Every structure is written in structure tokens, then in C-alpha cells.
């Protein structure tokens, strides 16, 4: 390591996300300032990176950003980053000297619904829906439908991080009549995932689950239309938070909302399944560091999908105490994890 990094005596944690940082990105600061403050409160230095764009080829970055008065302010001069909350994935892919959350192998595994469904079904059995993946052609999809034993299926793009591709749900005959709708897209599709449809998503949350307060109950009632799911946020193999999602609609995937439960009402089988999924994926990917959102049916008994890309810190919400509690829990868990990674990096372990 050259002398240009010697001034960085305090371990540095970065939040890395690709984006045009001109203009100070107030929305970035609004979203991530609580995590940056939490990192600073632990005696570490928090900076922002424009993904991996300013990497210098020596494990450092030629530009970084700091938060000042609600804006990101650029700083020139090489900085060595020890650990990164890698929201866009570039640091993990291009700067191996930095410990990234999530590392490339588990990020790629989680982003492929076909790959992680196959791996999980081998270990966890029927709690994972039966799935097959096929090339994005009408003939291949029609043939794949016959391999699913369930009467109803869901057909979707294997990778769809920005929710741009339609999903098809229904009987196999009904889906066959709509395959062209899925394939008529301006964005390429690598593979199509064909999966048994789980009608449980249209049922209620697990009977033991109680809303955190009247505000959450009313909020959930306003989203009575649409499907539901439960998400277990798992950092490494520790269940950090359990929350619900209501109002899911395949035709409008931007209208769903988070709802929150009383922590003491969460039945043990829900975090247990989230952790079981995380363990299998971490072992397959061979990683020490991971941050996953594991989505389950609303009863918490079956798996829907895993998320490892830009899951987020959950926004603060002064008007919803239960949502704000989850924000604080997740923010502090991430700060603890990232600073521990930075210490490990500095110690050479």
C-alpha cells in the first residue's frame, strides 16, 4: 500500500450506488444519511461512492463524497475503502480489495430466480415452489408448462430488477394464450421462469401475526386488494426484522406498501424459514457477508423469492412509529455489520 493512503487511520465504510451525483443528490442523502450517521457514531468514517466509477486500480478511489447540509459534496484525492454497502454491485465486481455487502457470488445467485429456486428446492424441498426455467421463446415456454404439476402457474422473467416485464398467472391454458404478451418487450429477457402458483399469496397473514398498532392495521386495510407476502431481513444468518407487504398486483407493481407487526407476535417459523434460506444460499455462494430479503407467503410457510440487490435501509417515518422502529433496527444492524467488516479488513482477516 502506498503512502497516499496513510492519512486514512480510521476504517472507512462507503455506501456505493451508481448515479449522477451532480447537484448533490439530496434524495441519496435523504435515504442514506441515517446509516452514514450510525457508522460515524461507531467511530468510523462514512463516505459515498458513485459505484465503482472512480476506482484507481490500486484498491482505492480517486473521488468520494461526504454528506454536508443535506447534499453530497465531492472530495478529490485517493481514499482506501475497507467495506462497502454495495447497492449497485460494481464494487464487489470490480474492486476485490474492498469487502462488499453483498459480494458478487451471492448477489448473482439471488438475482437469478431460476438459480436460487433450484438450489433451495434441493435442500428445503416442497416449501420451495416447483420451478423450471426455459429460453425466452414461445415453444420453449409451452413445453416447460407441462413440467409443472400444479394446475395454476406463474410465468415471469428470470431477472427483472426494475419490474419492467409482465407476469402471467393462471391455468396453463390461460397462460398459453398470453405468452406473446410476455415476449413482446423492448428489454431482452435471459430466461423465463415457470413456477407453480401458490394461492396462499391471496390469503391472510399468519394467524399469530398482530399489527403493531392501530395505524398499521388501518394502513393494511387500505391495501386489502392484491396479494401479500412476508419479508424476513437476514444479515448473515441473523433475522433482523420481519415485515409484511400488502397490495401486490402483477399489473401494477409499484403500489404495494409495507406493513408492520408487533415483534412479540411473530411466530418462530417465519424467521426460521428466512434463516434456512439464507444458510443455503450463503453456502452455495461461499460467502461470509450477506444481506438478504427473503420473501415468504403471508402465512410464512412457503418461499417466494430471495432479494440481494439494493434492499434498502427502510425509510424513517415519523407518522408511523412501527415503520420507524424497523428503520432504526435495520439501520443499526447494517451499521454494526459494515463496521465489523471494516475492522476485519483492516486486521487482514
Secondary structure, DSSP 4 states (H G I P E B T S, - for coil): --GGGTT--S-EEEEE--S--GGG-HHHHHHHHHHHHHHHHTT-EEEEE-TTTTB-SSSEEEEEEEEETTEEEEEEEEEE-SEEEESSSHHHHH-TTSEEES-HHHHHHHH-HHHHHHHHHHHHGGGBPPEEEE-SSHHHHHHHHTT--SSEEEEEES--TT--S--EEEEHHHHHTTHHHHH--SS--S-EEEEE--GGGGSPSPTT--BSSHHHHHHHHTT-SSEEEEEEEEETTEEEEEEEEEEE-TT-TT--EEEEB-GGGS-HHHHHHHHHHHHHHHHHHT-S--EEEEEE-TTSSSEEEEE-S--------TT-HHHHHHHHHHHHHHHHHHHHHHHHHHHT-
